[in-house]
Amino acid sequence: MLTEPRAGRLAAWGNALLAGLVSPDDAVLAIVGEDAVHRVEGLPGESGQVGLTLALGRLRTLGVTGLRVALPAPGHPLGLSGPPEFNARALEAEEAVVCYGAALGLVPDVYEAGPEGVQVEVVWHVLPVREAPPADVPSLGEAERELAEALREATEALTRLDVAGSGPVAEAAVDAYRARAERGREVLAPGYPSRAVRVLELAQRVGTLIDVATESGPGGAVSASEISARREALRPVERTARRAQVAAYNSVVEERERGVR
């Protein structure tokens, strides 16, 4: 539910590149990850698609000094500031990157590539955005406090729904969390505060528990109506975890705005 978003990789490593903490090659390698290739379309001054290296350099010349993440969901425009056209594209993709220093945003389109779609190609569409505070993004401190409470709520919900003690399912969830935690340390590129890493890892842990609660595997009730009830009960927890995830990715820009660094 809270897997690593491509917008998170682009923002984290793009911020590290803009700060001069990593090379362009290293940034692009980390952003692309296991995908086949990423391209950028609609960049001012370019008539067609360009590669990530050129695009990140061009964004810098356009005045971009930081990148924020948006992870919107229906009824929750998390990290967005408009206009409606950009918000709609971001909501459809369930993620976006919003530039700080220039009124631009990037929304990904993902296409299957290679034999039997074993890899994907990503095209980032550059669109105008409204220069305004992003919607509903907490500070790192607020996110950490909210997550601690959300984790307790998620654990209580799992117990109440007879999922927490479901044997192999719980063990698999622990293994998944450990793997995600290790990835979390790599996703947040150089320049991020340790608290941001901690918040992101906790958000991923909460997401893992939500996945367990909505898993139709062995142990506990697994009817469609019961799975729906689980999801409804955990919806506020998932919302809190997404807010925390955005706060972690955006922390470098937020600190810069406050003059911390």
BELTALIN-V930115 format. One record per residue. N is the residue number from 1. PHI is phi in whole degrees, 0 to 359 (999 if undefined). PSI is psi as a letter, one per 30 degrees, with the letter a starting at -180 (none if undefined). OMEGA is omega in degrees with one decimal (* if undefined). Layout:
# BELTALIN-V930115
n-><N	N>
phi-><PHI	PHI>
psi-><PSI	PSI>
omega-><OMEGA	OMEGA>
This chain:
# BELTALIN-V930115
n-><1	2	3	4	5	6	7	8	9	10	11	12	13	14	15	16	17	18	19	20	21	22	23	24	25	26	27	28	29	30	31	32	33	34	35	36	37	38	39	40	41	42	43	44	45	46	47	48	49	50	51	52	53	54	55	56	57	58	59	60	61	62	63	64	65	66	67	68	69	70	71	72	73	74	75	76	77	78	79	80	81	82	83	84	85	86	87	88	89	90	91	92	93	94	95	96	97	98	99	100	101	102	103	104	105	106	107	108	109	110	111	112	113	114	115	116	117	118	119	120	121	122	123	124	125	126	127	128	129	130	131	132	133	134	135	136	137	138	139	140	141	142	143	144	145	146	147	148	149	150	151	152	153	154	155	156	157	158	159	160	161	162	163	164	165	166	167	168	169	170	171	172	173	174	175	176	177	178	179	180	181	182	183	184	185	186	187	188	189	190	191	192	193	194	195	196	197	198	199	200	201	202	203	204	205	206	207	208	209	210	211	212	213	214	215	216	217	218	219	220	221	222	223	224	225	226	227	228	229	230	231	232	233	234	235	236	237	238	239	240	241	242	243	244	245	246	247	248	249	250	251	252	253	254	255	256	257	258	259	260	261>
phi-><999	241	288	297	280	297	298	294	296	297	292	297	282	294	296	296	293	297	274	76	264	220	278	304	298	293	296	295	300	290	293	292	58	269	288	286	196	240	231	234	234	89	291	306	92	238	273	222	284	227	284	297	299	296	297	295	295	293	300	298	292	278	105	288	243	195	229	250	253	236	231	286	221	309	80	216	280	302	87	262	220	94	285	304	297	292	301	295	295	295	295	297	279	68	192	193	240	244	283	251	110	207	278	226	220	232	237	272	247	246	235	290	217	79	297	58	62	287	230	230	251	238	244	269	265	271	224	289	232	271	279	202	301	292	286	64	264	278	287	300	298	298	298	295	295	296	294	301	292	297	296	297	296	296	296	297	295	299	295	297	268	61	246	301	260	271	65	304	296	296	297	296	295	297	300	297	297	300	296	293	298	295	295	301	291	271	296	283	288	308	105	274	290	299	296	296	298	297	295	297	298	293	299	292	294	300	299	297	296	296	301	298	294	255	276	265	269	290	94	77	283	228	292	300	293	287	297	298	295	299	299	295	294	262	303	297	292	297	297	298	293	295	299	293	299	296	300	294	296	270	298	297	292	297	295	296	298	276	78	288	224>
psi-><e	h	l	j	k	e	e	e	e	e	e	e	f	e	e	e	e	f	f	g	f	l	l	e	e	e	e	e	e	e	e	e	b	g	l	e	l	k	l	k	k	g	k	k	f	k	f	a	k	l	l	e	e	e	e	e	e	e	e	e	f	f	g	k	f	l	k	l	k	k	i	l	l	k	g	j	h	j	f	l	g	l	l	e	e	e	e	e	e	e	e	e	f	g	l	l	k	k	k	k	f	k	i	l	l	k	k	k	k	k	k	k	l	l	k	g	h	f	l	l	k	k	j	k	k	k	l	k	l	k	j	l	k	k	k	g	j	l	l	e	e	e	e	e	e	e	e	e	e	e	e	e	e	e	e	e	e	e	e	e	g	h	e	e	h	g	c	e	e	e	e	e	e	e	e	e	e	e	e	e	e	e	e	e	f	e	e	j	l	k	f	k	l	e	e	e	e	e	e	e	e	e	e	e	e	e	e	e	e	e	e	e	f	g	k	h	a	l	k	a	k	g	l	e	e	e	e	e	e	e	e	e	e	g	e	e	e	e	e	e	e	e	e	e	e	e	e	e	e	f	e	e	e	e	e	e	e	f	g	e	none>
omega-><179.0	177.7	-177.9	-179.8	176.1	177.1	177.7	178.5	-179.1	-178.8	-175.9	-176.4	172.4	176.4	178.5	178.5	-179.5	178.5	179.9	-176.5	177.4	177.6	176.0	-179.2	-179.7	179.6	-178.5	178.8	-179.3	-179.4	-178.4	178.2	-178.5	176.8	179.7	-177.3	171.9	174.6	-178.7	-176.7	177.5	179.8	178.6	-179.3	179.4	-176.8	-178.7	179.5	177.5	178.8	-177.9	-177.6	178.7	-176.6	-179.9	176.2	179.6	177.8	178.3	-179.2	178.0	176.5	-179.1	178.1	178.9	-178.9	176.7	177.5	169.5	178.0	-175.5	173.8	179.7	-179.3	-176.6	-176.5	-172.4	176.4	-177.2	177.5	-179.9	1.2	-176.6	-178.2	178.9	-180.0	-179.2	178.5	-179.7	179.7	177.9	179.7	-177.0	177.1	177.2	173.6	-179.8	-177.1	173.8	-177.4	175.8	-174.7	-178.1	174.1	-178.6	179.0	-176.7	164.0	-175.8	-178.2	174.8	-178.6	177.4	-179.4	177.6	175.8	-177.1	175.8	178.4	171.4	-176.8	173.0	176.7	179.8	-179.9	-177.0	176.5	176.8	176.8	178.7	-177.4	178.8	179.0	-174.0	164.1	179.4	-179.3	170.1	178.3	179.9	177.4	-178.8	-179.0	178.9	179.7	-179.9	179.5	177.8	179.9	179.1	176.8	180.0	179.6	179.9	178.2	-180.0	178.0	179.8	-178.9	-178.2	176.5	179.0	-171.9	-177.6	-172.2	169.9	-175.6	179.7	179.8	179.5	178.8	179.2	178.6	178.4	-180.0	179.7	-179.7	179.4	179.9	-179.6	178.5	177.7	-178.5	-179.4	-179.8	-177.2	179.5	-171.8	176.1	179.2	179.8	177.8	-179.1	178.9	178.3	176.9	-178.9	179.8	179.6	178.9	179.7	176.4	178.7	177.9	176.8	177.9	177.6	178.7	177.1	177.5	178.7	-176.7	-178.3	-179.9	-179.6	179.9	-177.1	176.4	177.5	-179.4	-175.8	178.9	-179.1	-178.9	179.9	175.8	177.3	179.1	177.2	-178.1	-179.9	-179.4	-175.5	-178.7	178.4	178.7	179.3	178.8	178.6	-179.1	177.1	178.7	179.9	178.9	178.4	178.9	-179.9	-179.6	-174.7	-170.5	-179.9	179.6	-179.8	178.3	179.0	178.2	-178.3	179.5	179.6	-177.9	*>
